[in-house]
């Protein structure tokens, strides 16, 4: 039997559902009740980030389930979800200015992947004292 290095899926799933409900309801209300002015536009980006985090957390869990070789803390799923949400909001913002193209999407995605790799390397390099009890 394979040892699990992940927290229980129920916790990740509940957090994901919570973020999906808040983000989806917020975007629905923004689109249907407000004109596209400055305040509602920033709220749209905020709710899009929350919605993207809710979508990415279970996907991140299943990717980690397949490839994890050491213990993965729960904060990693939140961080990866938020990074995906920020990535979506950044793409939406660039699309508003009509400057988004495939090359920019690839460059930004590679930048986020490199950032995640560097954060993982920093987590591995930190000293954690073993509990001897």
Protein Blocks (a to p, Z undefined) as FASTA:
>chain_A
ZZdfbdcfklmmmmmmmmmmmmmmmmmmmmmmpccdfklmmmmmmmmmmmmmmmmmmmmm
mmmmmmpcbdcdfklmmmmmmmmmmmmmmmmmmmmnopacfklmmmmmmmmmmmmmmmmm
mmmmpccdddfZZ
